Amino acid sequence: MSDVLPAFSLEHRAELLKIATASIKNGLRYHQPLAVLPEEHPVELREPRAVFVTLTIDGELRGCVGTLEANRALVANVATYAFAAAFSDTRFPPLTAAEAPQVKIQISILSELEPIWFKSEAELLTHIRAGVDGLLLEERNCRGTLLPTVWQDIPNPRNFLERLKMKAGLPPNYWSDSVQVHRYTTTCL
C-alpha cells in the first residue's frame, strides 16, 4: 500500500468524534454542517484525508456518506460528511432530533487509492484481500465503493465483488475488460 495511515491518538480520535457529533447537532439546529477551522486543530488532523462517516442505530445502517478524494483537511471532511450522512444520504430520510441520541458514529479514514492490475475477473478475485480492502469499481459512467467494514456482512470475495458491481449500478454477473478496480484501507474511529 503506497499510503500508510498514521496512528491516531486517543485524544485525536475523541476530537474527530466530537466534531462529527457537533456537526450533526448543528445540522439539527441550523440545517448546515459545523464550520471547522482546520488551523485550530492539531496538525495531524489538518492533513488532507479521504473519509466516510457511517451512522447506525441499534446496529442498523442509518446513513453513510464520504469522499474518496483527500482534497480537504480531515477535520473539515469529518464535519461535512457527518452532516451529509445524517441529512443527505438519499437512502434515508433526514435524521430527526428524536433519533440523534441513539446514533452511533463511525469515522473511516481512507488510505490513498491503489490500482489493482488484473486481466480477468478470476484474477481480480485472487488479488482482493478479504477483510482488509475497501474497493472502488469503475466502468464507463458507473462507479461504486464498499468500505472494508462491509466484509463483516459479506465475507466471500466473489459475493463482495457482486455487491460492489450492484452498488455501481451494474448487474452482479457483469464483466468487461474495461472494468477498473482500486483498493484502499481504513482506520476506523
C-alpha positions, 0 to 999 in steps of 0.5 A: 500500500503506497499510503500508510495511515498514521496512528491516531491518538486517543485524544485525536480520535475523541476530537474527530468524534466530537466534531462529527457529533457537533456537526450533526447537532448543528445540522439539527439546529441550523440545517448546515454542517459545523464550520471547522477551522482546520488551523485550530486543530492539531496538525495531524488532523489538518492533513488532507484525508479521504473519509466516510462517516457511517451512522447506525442505530441499534446496529442498523445502517442509518446513513453513510456518506464520504469522499474518496478524494483527500482534497480537504483537511480531515477535520473539515471532511469529518464535519461535512460528511457527518452532516451529509450522512445524517441529512443527505444520504438519499437512502434515508430520510433526514435524521430527526432530533428524536433519533440523534441520541441513539446514533452511533458514529463511525469515522473511516479514514481512507488510505490513498487509492491503489490500482489493482492490475488484473486481466480477468475477473478470476484474477481480480478475485485472487488479488482482493484481500478479504477483510482488509480492502475497501474497493472502488469499481469503475466502468464507463459512467458507473462507479461504486465503493464498499468500505472494508467494514462491509466484509463483516456482512459479506465475507466471500470475495466473489459475493463482495465483488457482486455487491460492489458491481450492484452498488455501481449500478451494474448487474452482479454477473457483469464483466468487461475488460474495461472494468477498473478496480482500486483498493484502499484501507481504513482506520476506523474511529 
